[in-house]
Amino acid sequence: MNAPFSVIHIPHASTVVPATARSSITLSDEELQQELLTMTDHFTDELFRVSENLAKAVKFPVSRLVVDPERFVNDRDEPMAAKGMGVIYTLTSSGQPLRKAPSMQDRDELLSTYYFPHHLRLTQQVDAALAMHDRCLIVDAHSFPARPLPYEAYQDPDRCDICVGTDPFHTPIWLADLAIHEFRNRGYRVEVNRPFGGSLVPEKHYRQDKRVLSIMIEVNRGLYMDEVSGERLAAFDAVAANLQQVLLTLITAMYS
């Protein structure tokens, strides 16, 4: 099969906590389930689903509470490490202990089992698109809670529907403007780089290769799910259809 032009990166949709990782987490089962409900980008693998002919989805297989693939691997480079939420979290979203700081051996094992293989898959998909088409669009797919969590930098409770995250090197102005226009045209309130900013690019290409375009799309969970029960709302299918139509527009724009 020919490589698609685009890659949909889905880093935070999983709720899987393997037994080997569960043993290091100090939360009770009930507390862990609550933290998973709070911190997971629920259903983003469904909301951002498009044909594999157009985009290859790269989904992280375990919860971000095990390892967060969107963090820099070295805590000295990662701003969220100061809040106990570097590549391996030690604190919860409310600042309570999640696990003891892992030993170097445990850290290396977690990274070699989950973090590095995931980034290798992502890089390989980007490379395949570049080899076939001389360009690649990465859509970094996320959701965010309707109310700010304690660890978040932006605490304004009046949150947008859609956050578009950009990178000054990898997000051309036309791409951000097109995404903003498409979402606003569908009646959504859109902000740029707020409440979250940036967009992931593999280290191999980061700030090196202009052929790699990247844009983050974050959708407010209040639009599509009950954040207390974790259940889908009646509007789920409509939100998914709108997201997928915008993705199709962005991907199609790569051809022109």
N, C-alpha and C positions, 0 to 999 in steps of 0.2 A: 504494500500500500504506500502511495506517495505520502510524504510527510506534510501535515497541514501547516498553514501559515502561522498558526497561533497555538499558544499553550495557556490553559486555564490552571492557575496554581491555587490549590485548595488546602491551606495549611492547618486549619483549625476546626474542621467539621467532625472529627472523630471523637468518640467518647470512650474509646478502648484504653483501658489501663491494665497492661499485662501483670500477671501475678508477681513476676520478678520485680516490677516497679512498685506494685501496690505495697509490698512489704516494707518499703522505705518511707511510705507516706503515713504520717502520724494521725491523720483525720480518721474519725469513725466512718463506717460505711454510709451512714446518713449524711454526715458532713461532706464526705467526698461526693456523693450524688448531688448535693446542693451546689458544690463548687463547680462540678461539671455542667450543671444546668446554667450557672452564671457565666462561665468562661468559654463555653463551646460556641462556635459559630454554626449554630444548628441549621441543618438542611442546606447549607451552601453548596454541597455537592449536587443537590437537586435543583436549586434555584438557578445555578449557573451552567446547567447542562445544555450542551449543543452537540450537533453531529460531529463524530470523530473525523469526518472528512474536512471539517472546518477548524477544529481545535482538539488538541490532545489534553485531557485532564490529568494532572499530576496531583494526587491526593496523599497527604501525610497519613500514615496508617494508624497512628496512635494519638491519644490526647496530648494537647499542648502542656498538660500538667506532668507528663512524663518527660518530654523534651519539646522545646518550642523551636520549630525550624525557621521562624521568622526573626530570630535573634542572631546577632553576631556570635560566633563560637567562642570568642575570648571576652570575658566579662569586662575587661578594661576598655573594650571598644563599644560596649553595649550600655546605653544610658539607663535601660530598665533594670540593670543589675543592681543599681543603687536602691531599688525598691524590692529586692529579693525576687525579681522576675527576669533574670537573665536567661540564658539558653536552658538552664535547669532551674526551675522555680524552687525557692525555699520558703516563700510566703504566699498566702492566698490573696485573692482580690481585695480582701478587707484588711490585709496586713498581719493576719494570724499565721502561726507556724504551719507550714505544709509538710516539710520534711527537714531533717537535719542536712546541713551542707554535705554533699556527697564526697567521699574520698576521691583521690585522683584516679584510683583504679575503677571505682564505680562510675565516675564521670566519663572516663575514656570508654567504658563498656557501653554506656547509654548512647554516647555520640557515635561510636562505631556501629552500633546496632540500628539506630534510627536516623540520626541527623545526617551523617555523611552519605549513606545510601540514597536517602531522599534527594539530597542536593545533586548527587550524581545523576539520578534519573531526570531531574529537572534540566540539568545542563545538557544531557544527551538529547533531550527532546528539542531544546533550543538549537543545538548544533545541527540536528537533523533538518529543522526548518531552514536554517541558514544555508546548509549545503544544497537543499532543493530549490529554495526561493530567493536566497541572498537577503533575507529579512525575516524577522519573527516578532510577533506581538505577544507579550505576556500580559494576561489579565490576572491580577492578584485579587482573589475573591474572598471577601470577608462579610461579616455582619457585626453590628454593635448594639448594645443594650439601649433601650429607650431612655433610661436614666443613667447618668454617669456613675461608674463604680469608684470606690474610694481611691484606687491607685491611679486613676486617669488624670492627666495634666489639665484637661479642659473640663470644668465642672458646671458649665452653663446647662441648666436643665431643659432649656428650649432647644431641642436637638433637631437637626435636619432629617429628611427621609433618606437621602443618599449622600454619602461622602465620596468625593473623587480625590484620590491620592496621586500625587505626581512626583516625579524625579526630574531635577533640572537638566540632566543629561539625556535621560531615556524617554521622557514624555514630551514630544513636540507639542507646541501650542495648539496646532490643528486637532490633535488627538484629544486633548483635554476639552477643548471647546466643543468638539463634536459630541463627546459623552455628556457634557453639561446640557447642551441643546436638546439632545435626545431624551434625557430624563425630564427636563423641565417641560418639554413638549407633551409629556405624558402626565403632567400635573404634580410632579414631585418637587419638594424643596431640596435644593442641592447646595452644598458647600464644598469648597476645595481645601484639602489638607486640614479639615477640622470636622469632627473631633480627633481624627487620626491622619497622619501624613505619610508621604513617601510611597514607594512601590518597589517590590522586590525584583532584583535581577541577580542571576548567578554570579558568583565571585569572578569566574573566568571572564565575564563580559562587562562587569560593573565598571562604569566610567571609562570603558575601553572601546566599545563597539557600538557605533551609532545605528547599526542595522538592527539592533535589539531595542524594540520599543516596549515600554512597560507602563501600565496604568492600574492603579488600585481602585476597586469599586467596593464600597462598604454599604450595606443596606440595613436600615433600622429594623431591628427584630420586631418592634411593635407593629410593623406593617403586616407581618405574616405569621406571627406565632404568639401564643399566650406565654409570657415569660415566667409565670408562676407554675403552670402545669407542664409546660414544654410541648403542648399540643399545637398543631397547625390551626390557624384561623380560616374562616371561610374565604378570605381574600387571598389565600396562599397561591392558588393557581393563577390568579390574575397578576400577582406580583411576579411570579416566575415567568409568565409569558412576556411581561414587559421587560424584565431583565434580559431574557433570551433574545428579544427583538433588538435591544440596544447592542448586545454582544454581536449579533449578526451584522448590524450596521457598522460597528467598529472593525470587525474582521474583514468585511467586504471592502472597506475603505483601504485596506492594505493592498488590494489589487490595483487601485487606481493611482 
